[in-house]
Amino acid sequence: MKSAKRLDELLRRKMFPDFLAAMNHHVDAKEWVECVSMFNIARKILLKKNYDVILDIGCGKRPTLGTIMALSYKKPVICIDPQLDTSYAKNINNISLVPVKLLETPILGLSVLVLCNHSHVTKEEMMILLSRQREWCYVTCPCCVDNRFKQGEYVKDIHNWSPKNETYIFYGKNRMEPEGELNGRNA
């Protein structure tokens, strides 16, 4: 029998009634367990670094992970997936649901925590998004699309019900040119 530790963690959180309402009372224990596993990793990252925004990329129809993050942190959470159903998370103020492809979003020049829990976003698409940001932490739990980078930190959560149960963390910074300047000269 699989461990119910991550499911129990979610059920015991003070925010659980709000979470359940945000999910329109749709119960998906496997997805919840996977999202709590990713949440625990994100929580450790957020203890070390404050990011401008949290992105939940490729969340599918329901913004489960984004909802957990928004209910647990006051920072803006943006959920992006072309299949995203915007009827979810109506009771949460700091979450935005964006039902478009990743590269259609105008998110630029921020410090971002990017969470991809079983996302079908490719490594190339992710590299483009991250190249547009000032600073980033990218956490992925790959499924059928391998969207890992070459070097990163590997994390395994024995209580996660994910088939592969592999999570990877990558960090980066980009040199952002000030607006109006090109190669050190005014444009």
Secondary structure as GFF3:
##gff-version 3
##sequence-region A 1 187
A	DSSP	alpha_helix	5	12	.	.	.	ID=ss1
A	DSSP	alpha_helix	16	22	.	.	.	ID=ss2
A	DSSP	alpha_helix	29	48	.	.	.	ID=ss3
A	DSSP	beta_strand	53	57	.	.	.	ID=ss4
A	DSSP	alpha_helix	64	72	.	.	.	ID=ss5
A	DSSP	beta_strand	77	80	.	.	.	ID=ss6
A	DSSP	beta_strand	95	98	.	.	.	ID=ss7
A	DSSP	three_ten_helix	102	104	.	.	.	ID=ss8
A	DSSP	beta_strand	111	117	.	.	.	ID=ss9
A	DSSP	alpha_helix	123	131	.	.	.	ID=ss10
A	DSSP	beta_strand	135	141	.	.	.	ID=ss11
A	DSSP	beta_strand	153	155	.	.	.	ID=ss12
A	DSSP	beta_strand	167	173	.	.	.	ID=ss13
A	DSSP	beta_strand	181	182	.	.	.	ID=ss14
A	DSSP	beta_strand	185	186	.	.	.	ID=ss15
###
